[in-house]
Amino acid sequence: MLDMFGDNTTTVTAAEVAQRLNVARSTAYRYIQSLVSLGFLEDDKDGGFRIGRRVLELARTARRGFGISEIARPVMRHLALQTNEVVLLTRLGDGVVVCLEREEVATRAVRISYEPGEIFPINAGAAAHVLLAWLDEGELDSILEGSSFRRLTPVTLTTARALRNRLTETRVQGFAISRGELDEDVLGVAAPVLAGSGKVVAAISVAALSSRILDAQIPAIAEAVRSAADKISAVLQRGE
């Protein structure tokens, strides 16, 4: 039932649950009421049911359990102040990129909508390139073989060969830059967060509207992102 929710489905009805589960509507309603009583669903004013507070609490617990969020948040806030743009913390999970945290101090007329809990594909965006670039060859092969390489914009990388070339560039320069790969109007700059073993455990990135960032500004942003990633990495490594 919870899998029925998504970007385009924020509420469900008992009739929809009954159809999805292939059960009687009365049975579906009993299931729904069980989840409502536990806080996993809530009544919606329009007659359906929406995600409840308990799911949000579990999402926060999951992010805390990953162990990086508390360390990263102060560094992310500083980076957001430096760049006046959105800062994201992401990790790799089951062949997708998962947004763990978001920091933003800027007040902008046009807001970038990436949020904690959001899922991104592995073939688009600076954070994805950073998270893949330092994987061992076997792990990378496994992920790429199971990926669809969906085209999101005219410049999205849609073949394993093109993506591997980008990953090689990313390893050489130590960070990733993408312009218009995930969303046409968005520029991303990302750097790896490393555990003591040298394994990339997360990516920190700045996401901004491309129209706000001149090419001449990118090196300074990249340096700020790399510095932030190094600070988080240093704390993680001291704790191991």
PyMOL commands that set and color helices and strands:
alter all, ss='L'
color gray80, all
select helices_A, chain A and resi 2-4+14-21+25-38+53-66+69-83+126-133+137-145+160-173+210-212+215-238
alter helices_A, ss='H'
color red, helices_A
select strands_A, chain A and resi 11-12+41-43+49-51+86-93+96-103+119-120+176-179+186-194+200-209
alter strands_A, ss='S'
color yellow, strands_A
deselect
rebuild
show_as cartoon
